[in-house]
Amino acid sequence: MNQYTPRRRRLLGAAAATIATGLIGVRTGPALAAASEDPVAMLRRHVDPLGDLSNLARVVGDARVVGLGEASHSAHEFFTLKQNVFQRLVAAKGFTTFVLEASWHTGLRLNDYVVNGVGDPAQIMRAEFQGQYIFWNTQEYLDLITWMRRYNTSRRGQHVLRFVGNDLGYPGPRPFQEVTGYLRHQRPELVARIEALYSSLKPAADLQAGPWMRDQLTKTQEARQADADHATAALNLVRDHGRPTRAGHRDSRAHAWAVQNAVAIAQSFTAYAFPDTQFSERMRFRDRAMADNTAWWLNHHDGKILLASNNGHVAYTSDDPAEFPQPVGSFLREKLGRDYINIGVTFGRGTVNALPDFFTEQPQTYTVTPPPPGHNEHILEQVHRRDYVLDMRTVRSAAHEWLDIARPTRSYGLYWSTDNPLTALARSYDILIHLHDVRAGHLR
């Protein structure tokens, strides 16, 4: 939900002053001495060409969740990289689930198509990928989703691929239907109570995601808090009193599924209930929710997960702790330990899509020029002439010290900004993929 308050990044001038005074915890001593050596030569000894992704599959190892970032929410090469990496991990490592920074409700609808062939994925994407998710409605993601369906159709009896949304921007009608349907089957005496709690919350079937999210923001703080209270009471009802009357494994799984849908509903309304003065706490809650939903899916389904989000979410450390205090990646490392690893993605130049400002709903295409000296990408561009992979966990001595220094690094989210956050690559990610050139994603 960071689309509602555009990210106010530190300006480069202020960033340079911060680096000089050491106020953000930038390493000194040996790290600064390492910076005087030739970082290009140091890093060149540790990189592998991206190639057919065989090197990447190797360095992923036995991780059960891989967070794959992006330096822009809308670049063709970032989207196709996610599809190519997922396909490679499906084939080489037994991955089964693609988790996207999208609403839980959206994931339910697209997963129904991927697994069962229900619905038209292009239509679902047009209806669901609106507002803060507008840049997911691309030809590239449609290609991924239709490939997943073809995989499931042609490989019956083997691992089933699934699509999941782990975010909370739009609750949608589907989770409400799942919760109510479970209670009608297992605990009909609770149906009237759950319907009363959900009566003012459930989005109308003909109201799409974008208008619903805008309408939610027009409510008073008191009204949004009342919504959150009703959603939380419904969650407590399902979790504490909705256990099945039978004790079979299937019934227990059905209850767990109903609780998770109630959790997703409560997450959405709770996030909207944070006052604007508590923006950083709203963002902490959102990132924790995305981590919780990802971990829940991992614990209740077989296989492994590729988590697709932006660099800031999959990272271990925040490049803007005042507004985004703890990323998804940090929460997942706490929950999963070494079962979670992440991949940051940087680039040199090209074009990306973004919104001009908070009030404009029509995306525009912007040109990103080659990085200036002092940026991480200025050095990364020179390391290898081809796109490459760098496993920063294996880098030692001077090269690791260079990677451990925070420098301006490009990151483009929903809104266009020429500010650049300070990122220490080795503290934020396990693995780095650097692409030289990118083009704006193909919006539909």
RANORUR-V988650 format. One record per backbone hydrogen bond with DSSP energy under -0.5 kcal/mol. CO is the residue of the C=O (numbers start at 1). NH is the residue of the N-H. E is the energy in kcal/mol with one decimal. If there is no record, write none. Layout:
CO_NH_E, CO_NH_E
This chain:
1_4_-1.7, 7_9_-1.1, 10_420_-0.6, 11_15_-2.7, 12_16_-2.8, 13_17_-1.9, 14_18_-2.3, 15_19_-2.6, 16_20_-2.3, 17_21_-2.0, 18_22_-1.2, 18_23_-1.4, 19_22_-0.5, 22_25_-1.1, 28_31_-1.3, 29_33_-2.0, 30_34_-2.6, 31_35_-1.4, 32_36_-0.6, 33_36_-1.2, 34_37_-1.6, 37_39_-1.0, 38_42_-1.8, 39_43_-2.7, 40_44_-2.2, 41_45_-0.9, 42_45_-0.5, 43_46_-2.3, 43_47_-0.7, 44_47_-0.5, 46_391_-0.5, 48_389_-3.3, 50_53_-2.2, 53_57_-2.4, 54_58_-1.7, 55_59_-2.1, 56_60_-1.7, 57_61_-0.8, 58_61_-0.8, 60_63_-1.5, 64_305_-3.0, 65_67_-0.5, 65_341_-2.0, 66_68_-0.6, 66_307_-2.9, 67_69_-0.6, 67_343_-2.9, 68_309_-1.8, 70_311_-2.4, 71_412_-2.9, 74_353_-1.9, 74_441_-0.9, 75_79_-1.9, 76_80_-2.7, 77_81_-1.9, 78_82_-1.7, 79_83_-1.8, 80_84_-2.8, 81_85_-2.9, 82_86_-2.5, 83_87_-2.7, 84_88_-2.1, 85_89_-2.7, 86_90_-2.5, 87_91_-2.0, 88_92_-2.9, 89_93_-2.0, 89_95_-1.8, 90_94_-0.8, 94_304_-0.6, 96_162_-2.6, 97_99_-0.6, 97_306_-2.5, 98_100_-0.5, 98_164_-2.6, 99_308_-3.6, 100_102_-2.6, 100_166_-1.9, 102_167_-3.6, 103_107_-2.0, 104_108_-1.9, 105_109_-1.8, 106_110_-2.6, 107_111_-2.6, 108_112_-1.7, 109_113_-1.2, 110_114_-2.7, 111_115_-2.9, 112_116_-1.7, 112_118_-1.6, 113_117_-1.9, 119_121_-0.6, 120_124_-2.5, 121_125_-2.5, 122_126_-2.0, 123_127_-2.0, 124_128_-2.4, 125_129_-2.6, 127_209_-1.4, 128_130_-2.0, 130_133_-2.3, 131_134_-1.6, 133_136_-2.0, 134_137_-1.2, 136_138_-2.3, 137_444_-2.6, 138_142_-1.8, 139_143_-2.4, 140_144_-1.8, 141_145_-2.5, 142_146_-2.5, 143_147_-2.0, 144_148_-2.3, 145_149_-1.8, 146_150_-2.2, 147_151_-2.6, 148_152_-2.2, 149_153_-2.2, 150_154_-2.2, 151_155_-1.1, 155_158_-1.9, 162_98_-2.7, 164_100_-2.8, 167_104_-1.6, 170_105_-0.6, 171_175_-0.6, 173_177_-1.8, 174_178_-2.2, 175_179_-2.3, 176_180_-2.6, 177_181_-2.6, 178_182_-1.9, 179_183_-2.1, 180_184_-2.3, 181_185_-1.4, 182_186_-2.9, 183_187_-1.5, 187_190_-2.3, 188_191_-1.2, 190_194_-2.3, 191_195_-2.7, 192_196_-1.8, 193_197_-1.9, 194_198_-2.2, 195_199_-1.0, 198_201_-1.4, 198_202_-2.1, 204_207_-1.7, 206_208_-0.6, 208_212_-1.9, 209_213_-2.4, 210_214_-2.1, 211_215_-2.8, 212_216_-2.3, 213_217_-1.2, 214_218_-0.7, 215_218_-1.1, 215_219_-0.5, 216_219_-1.0, 220_224_-2.3, 221_225_-2.2, 222_226_-2.1, 223_227_-2.2, 224_228_-2.1, 225_229_-2.3, 226_230_-2.2, 227_231_-2.4, 228_232_-2.4, 229_233_-2.3, 230_234_-2.2, 231_235_-2.0, 232_236_-2.5, 233_237_-2.0, 234_238_-2.3, 235_239_-2.8, 236_240_-2.7, 237_241_-1.9, 238_242_-1.0, 248_252_-2.1, 249_253_-2.2, 250_254_-2.1, 251_255_-2.0, 252_256_-2.3, 253_257_-2.4, 254_258_-2.2, 255_259_-2.7, 256_260_-2.2, 257_261_-2.0, 258_262_-2.2, 259_263_-2.6, 260_264_-2.4, 261_265_-1.9, 262_266_-2.4, 263_267_-2.8, 264_268_-1.8, 265_269_-1.9, 266_270_-2.4, 267_271_-2.2, 268_272_-1.8, 269_273_-1.0, 270_274_-0.6, 271_274_-1.1, 275_278_-2.2, 276_279_-1.0, 278_282_-2.1, 279_283_-2.2, 280_284_-2.2, 281_285_-2.4, 282_286_-2.4, 283_287_-2.6, 284_288_-2.4, 285_289_-2.4, 286_290_-2.4, 287_291_-2.0, 288_292_-2.9, 289_293_-2.7, 290_294_-1.8, 291_295_-2.6, 292_296_-2.6, 293_297_-2.0, 294_298_-2.1, 295_299_-2.2, 296_300_-1.1, 297_300_-0.6, 297_301_-0.9, 304_96_-2.2, 304_97_-2.2, 305_66_-2.5, 305_307_-0.6, 306_99_-2.8, 306_308_-0.6, 307_68_-3.3, 307_309_-0.6, 308_101_-1.5, 310_313_-0.9, 310_314_-2.0, 311_315_-1.4, 313_329_-2.6, 315_330_-0.7, 319_422_-0.6, 320_323_-1.5, 320_324_-3.2, 327_331_-1.6, 328_332_-2.7, 329_333_-2.1, 330_334_-1.8, 331_335_-2.0, 332_336_-3.3, 333_337_-2.0, 336_339_-1.8, 337_340_-1.6, 339_64_-1.5, 339_65_-2.5, 341_67_-2.6, 342_430_-0.9, 342_431_-1.7, 343_69_-2.9, 344_433_-2.6, 346_435_-2.5, 349_438_-1.7, 350_368_-3.6, 352_366_-3.1, 354_364_-2.9, 355_416_-2.7, 357_360_-1.1, 361_363_-0.7, 364_354_-2.3, 366_352_-2.2, 367_369_-0.6, 368_350_-2.1, 372_375_-1.7, 375_378_-0.6, 375_379_-0.8, 376_379_-0.8, 376_380_-2.2, 377_381_-2.3, 379_382_-1.4, 379_383_-0.6, 380_383_-0.9, 380_384_-0.6, 387_50_-2.9, 388_434_-2.2, 389_48_-2.4, 390_392_-1.1, 390_432_-2.7, 391_394_-1.4, 396_399_-0.9, 396_400_-0.9, 397_401_-2.1, 398_402_-2.1, 399_403_-1.9, 400_404_-1.0, 402_405_-1.3, 403_426_-2.2, 407_423_-2.9, 408_376_-2.0, 409_421_-0.6, 411_413_-0.5, 412_73_-1.1, 414_355_-2.9, 415_413_-0.7, 421_409_-2.2, 421_423_-0.6, 423_407_-1.8, 423_425_-0.8, 424_427_-0.9, 424_428_-1.2, 425_428_-0.6, 425_429_-2.2, 428_316_-1.6, 430_392_-1.4, 430_393_-0.8, 431_344_-2.5, 432_390_-2.9, 433_346_-2.4, 433_435_-0.5, 434_388_-1.7, 435_348_-1.2, 436_349_-1.7, 438_351_-1.6, 439_76_-3.3, 441_443_-1.3, 442_139_-2.4
